Amino acid sequence: QVQLVESGGGLVQPGGSLRLSCAASGSIYSIDNMGWYRQAPGKQRELVAGVTSGGSRNYADSVKGRFTISRDNAKNTLYLQMSSLKPEDTAVYYCNAYVRRYSVDMGADYWGQGTQVTVSS
């Protein structure tokens, strides 16, 4: 009933920029924490950046100063602005959200389908 859909991935040269979006839809009462994760071939999925419902942000050391996470609570949308991209940023990027639904006491984690980001010359 709840869906997360990422968009904005693609091929970019080193030093370039991309903006990822994640739109949540369905029977949503509220969304608590949201975050961006990524998984490169042969590596484990890792947290890139997270943001709480109140706007508190945290970043992985590898992206600090280059990436900016933000959210629009009215639109239930999450963003990741990526700048100064490096080849090691190449991965599938996934949106994650803890969603509370109407008439349900406990929320649950939801994941998007992922969007590919490739940084290459």
N, C-alpha and C positions, 0 to 999 in steps of 0.2 A: 504493500500500500504506500510505502515511502520509497521514493526514488532519488538517487543522486546522479547527476549527469555532468561529467567534466567536458570541457572544450578548451581549445586554444593551443594545443600541442602542435608540434611540427619540427621541421628541420631548420636550424639556425647556425650561423658561423660563430666560432669562438669570439667572445666579446659582445655578442649580440644580446637582444632582449626578447622575452616572451611574456605574455600575460595569460595565466590559466584562470578559468572560471569553473565553479561548481554550483549548479542550481539544484536545490532540494524542492521536491514537490510531493503532494499526497496529503494524507490526514495528519497534519502537523500542528501540535499545540505550541510547542516551543523547541528550540534547539540549544543544547548546552554547549559543550566544547566542540570545536571543529578543528580539523587539521589536514595538512597535506603530508602524505607519505610517498616514498619512491622506492623502486626496486630495479636494480640494474642486473643484467645477466650474470648468474653465478654468485650473486650477493643476496643477503637477507634484506627484507623490507625495513626501512628506517624512517623515523619521523624527521621531516624537513622543517616544519613550522606548525605551531598551533595557536589558537586564539580562543579565549573563553567568551561566554555570552556577554560579559562585562567589558570586553575589549583588551584584556591582558594577553600579551603575546610572548611567545618563546620561539627560539630558533636553534637549529643544529649549528655547531661551531663552523662547519664547513660552508654554510651559506650566509652566516651573519654578516651584515653590511652590504650584501648583494641582493637578497630577496626580501620582499615585504609582503606579509600576510594581512588581509583585511576582510571584513564581512559587512554585509548590508542586511541587518536583521529584518527589516521590513520586507525585503525581497527573498529572504532565506537563501542568500547567495554568498559564496566564499570565493575569494580571489587570491592569487599568488602572482605578484609582479616579480619577474626574474630579470636581473641585469648582470652584465659582465659574465656571461655564461662561459663555462669551461667544459671541455670534453668529458670530464668526470661527472658532470651533471646529467649526462645521458642516462635515461631510465624511463620506466613507465611511472607516471605520477598518479596517485590515487587520492581521492577526496574521502574523508571520514567525518562522520557526525554522530553525536549522541542525541537522539531525537525522542521527544516525549509526544505521544499521540493523544488525540482526543479520546476521553473515556477509558484511558489506560493509565494505571498508577505508575508502573515502571517503564522507563525508557529503554532504548536499545541502540546498539551500535549499527550503523549502516555504512556501506562502502559503495563508491562509484565503480564504474567499469574500467577506469584508467584511461589516461591519454599519453601517447608516446612523445617524449621530448628527446631529440637527437641533436647534439652539438658537435659539428664536424666541419672541417674545411674541405 
